[in-house]
Amino acid sequence: MSRAMTGSYLGAVSALVERVPLDDRVPESERVGLLVEVEGAMSAAESVARRIDDGSPDESTLADSLYAR
């Protein structure tokens, strides 16, 4: 269930962030910052999911999942 929720949240955020580069009212530095933040969150979530799927979760996996959240 939590993977589905994470995927849903990332999908919703990604859809919103995709609209930002098209809006010239938003400064370029903020547009780039948003894209970097979303990519970082996606990478962190994928890393945690991979470690769980591999069957090797440990305390650092919990810490990383909280960070990604």
BELSULLIN-V756645 format. One record per pair of residues at least 6 apart in sequence whose ideal C-beta (glycine too) atoms are under 6 Angstrom apart, sorted by the first residue. I is the first residue (numbers start at 0). J is the second residue. Records with the same first field share a line. If there is no record, write none. Layout:
# BELSULLIN-V756645
I->J ; J
This chain:
# BELSULLIN-V756645
5->44
9->41
12->37
13->37
16->33 ; 37
19->25 ; 30 ; 33
20->30
43->67
44->67
47->63 ; 64 ; 67
50->56 ; 60
